[in-house]
Amino acid sequence: METSIATNKGQVVVPRKLRTKYGIKPGTKVGFIEQDVNLIIKALNKEYFESLAGWLKGDGDLLA
């Protein structure tokens, strides 16, 4: 388990090991999902959006 401490402004540093593993680079947006008593942080990068392919009807590139 990786840990971090929230600042008085609510900022949290994502540990380097996890930034590398999930492709979180400067400027990458992240989403926060509440699920029961858990908080899930998702990197909203190209891989995330590609994983949504097929959810909607139609043709085309979601990133175009």
Rosetta blueprint (number, residue, H / E / L):
1 M L
2 E L
3 T L
4 S L
5 I L
6 A L
7 T L
8 N L
9 K L
10 G L
11 Q L
12 V L
13 V L
14 V L
15 P L
16 R H
17 K H
18 L H
19 R H
20 T H
21 K H
22 Y H
23 G L
24 I L
25 K L
26 P L
27 G L
28 T L
29 K L
30 V E
31 G E
32 F E
33 I E
34 E E
35 Q E
36 D L
37 V L
38 N E
39 L E
40 I E
41 I E
42 K E
43 A E
44 L L
45 N L
46 K H
47 E H
48 Y H
49 F H
50 E H
51 S H
52 L L
53 A L
54 G L
55 W L
56 L L
57 K L
58 G L
59 D L
60 G L
61 D L
62 L L
63 L L
64 A L
